[in-house]
Amino acid sequence: MEYTLSLTFVNVAGDKVNLSIAGVKPDITKDQINSLMDTIVAKDVFESKGIALASKYGAQLSQRQTTKFEL
């Protein structure tokens, strides 16, 4: 199964911004996610339409299972 972490931030203008990370370990913890999101905001690496991220809003871990069939 593949796991994807979807992070939602609020930018300086007050708009929500989503960032997804594929290939995340399924046992990632809430503390690790909080730390990651704090680092992303503090390092000011990402922008949305030229506007910096200001704060965390939420996060969710999704799993996807793919079944391939030999034909």
Secondary structure as UniProt FT lines:
FT   STRAND          2..11
FT   TURN            12..13
FT   STRAND          16..22
FT   TURN            26..27
FT   HELIX           30..43
FT   STRAND          47..48
FT   TURN            49..50
FT   STRAND          51..64
//
